[in-house]
Amino acid sequence: MSWMLGSKKAKEPKESSSAHGASRSVTPIPSRSVTPKPPDGAEANLRQGLLTIRIFSGRGLSLPPGVPVPDMIQKALQSAPPVRNRESLQRRRYWWLPYVVLEFDKNEVLIDALGGDLSKPEWNYKADFDVSRMSNISVSAYLRTSQCVPGQGDMGNDLPIARVDMMPQLDGHRSLDQWYNATAGTGAFHLKIDFKPARHESLTIEQFDLLKVIGKGSFGKVMQVRKKDTQRIYALKTIRKANIAQRPGEITHILAERTVLALVNNPFIVPLKFSFQSPDKLYLVMSFVNGGELFYHLTREGKFDESRSRFYAAELLCALEHLHHFNVVYRDLKPENILLDYTGHIALCDFGLCKLNMSETEKTNTFCGTPEYIAPELLENQGYTKTVDWWTLGVLLYEMMTGLPPFYDENVNVMYQRILQDPLHFPPDMSSDAKHVMTGLLQRNPDRRLGANGAEDIKRHPFFSKYIDWNRLVAKKITPPFKPSVESVLDTANFDSEFTGEQAQDSHVDATPLSETVQDQFRGFTYNPGNEYLSESVSYPNIMG
């Protein structure tokens, strides 16, 4: 599962003739150490407290012009008795009424309507959100189509009706009760938004209900959990300290992941909510993103069309640009490390191979990554810069559009030779803009690679600039081309049943206590939002290679 270091993959289709059925190993080799510093202004994004959002109803909602109400929904609307309360809704799903996805900081809640009609649905739902940073609130309304009766088929055909995005005021006790006009589509939503600032106490595992195992790796596991006070669902990564202490460089990798997740704030990156530790274990609490890995969807469909590939590549470009702004190089872009959320947007995860303190000209020499995505400069041991991420973006774009990485071979050594020497080959039906952007991204000379002068070079390329409004994209105002099948925040259908069938428990560690020297290496791991940069005692971990 992508959230884990040294993990197994998430769910794959049983039959696959592509490279997606092959193992993609990660090969890190540690090198020198540096000490990262918090970026300027990063503390301005940090907040602490409880955000309560009540969504009452909608008004003026309608399908996009020219899109008729499907016959099956029209008949249901005409013949259905009124929904009286949530209990009656649970007895019979009134799937023909618009549902909403309420989101804050990648925490998403799917809410079915309790009554009303297509234009004036009633939801009457309250959700509490843990606040650890500034983030948008979004409310997206959808209509289920006749091809997606709950429990059957794919939700990729659900029709988006309206969406509103807003930045809540998180600088003191606030309460707002008003109608918010849709920023996409037509209509408005009646919301009441309350924020209460607070100082979070140190967390323990006892403050979470453990629901399901969703991934396992060499050092621990990932569980779907529910925080008892707010009832929010999270992904909790547990890592045994003794396991990583025995392997050179692994403490570095997990501390790098925790540090990067605490620094960044981007709509296309899975955020860290909390981190804490016990004498035996480390715990990372992240937003639970359950639309499935891009790897799973790509394997299932074989390849994506150009428009869908461009959309995913554009959102990833924004995520990588954000990391580069903080002088972080990602180094492990691949479909397995990319999740889709409820509404179909990208959520980049797994930051264990990140390199911090990489200025525009800074080079590093660590050989790490996934064989299909290794850049030529790594194979030639030349040292590399941030531009290594643009090579991997090119490989990913090629793989999305063709079904295979450009230089793939089952023999890794042969594949490395192909990466260094072979020309690019494109399908005859690929557009000239697509060929040109991939040729630029897959330029073997990193100084001449598209993006060598920054992400803006790539954004200006006709492959993107003809179709992407970057301001609308980063504001998530562009409707994704595909919406995963997700029934609720508890849904784990997109995770391997090998994991989800296992009992979720925080296993007991019966081992010799770790020495103070080893424990000291984990100093600064605990993430207490809002206090991160305010305490003189906080220690930023050394990030290797």
Secondary structure, DSSP 4 states (H G I P E B T S, - for coil): -TTSTTBPP----S---SGGGS----------EE---PPTTGGGG---EEEEEEEEEEES--PPTT-PPPHHHHHHHHHPPPP-SHHHHHHS--TTS-EEEEEETTEEEEE---EE-SSSEEEEEEEEEEESS---EEEEEEE--TT--TTSS-GGGPEEEEEEEE----SSSEEEEEEEE-SEES-EEEEEEEEEE--PPPP-GGGEEEEEEEEEBSSEEEEEEEETTT--EEEEEEEEHHHHHTSTTHHHHHHHHHHHHHH---TTBPPEEEEEE-SSEEEEEEE---S-BHHHHHHHHS---HHHHHHHHHHHHHHHHHHHHTT-B----SGGGEEE-TTS-EEE---TT-B-S--SS--B----S-GGG--HHHHTT--B-TTHHHHHHHHHHHHHHHSS-TT--SSHHHHHHHHHHPPP---TTS-HHHHHHHHHHT-SSTTTSTTTT-HHHHHTSHHHHTT--HHHHHTT-SPPS------STT--TTS-HHHHTSPP------SPPPPHHHHHTTTT--B-TTSTTT-TT--PPPEE-
